[in-house]
């Protein structure tokens, strides 16, 4: 049985898709690995402080609170 993904996983994926980015493109922008993007989007691991910092630096107009904490 497939588990429901936490809201931040869905929000991150939707954010990426709204920008028309693949996981590879997002990883390149954030200077991280594709597996790191997949890991967070699929709830294999929660986003680390480093991930959140890179996200906010790479997408300064995005709301970290809205995507990851609401």
BELMOTA-V795583 format. One record per backbone hydrogen bond with DSSP energy under -0.5 kcal/mol. NH is the residue of the N-H (numbers start at 0). CO is the residue of the C=O. Records with the same first field share a line. If there is no record, write none. Layout:
NH->CO + CO
This chain:
8->5
9->5
10->6
11->7
12->8
13->9
14->10
15->11
16->12
17->13
18->14
19->16
20->15
25->21
26->22
27->23
28->24
29->25
30->26 + 27
31->26
36->32
37->33
38->34
39->35
40->36
41->37
42->39
43->38
44->38
51->47
52->48
53->49
54->50
55->51
56->52
57->53
58->54
61->58
63->61
66->62
67->63
68->63 + 64
69->64
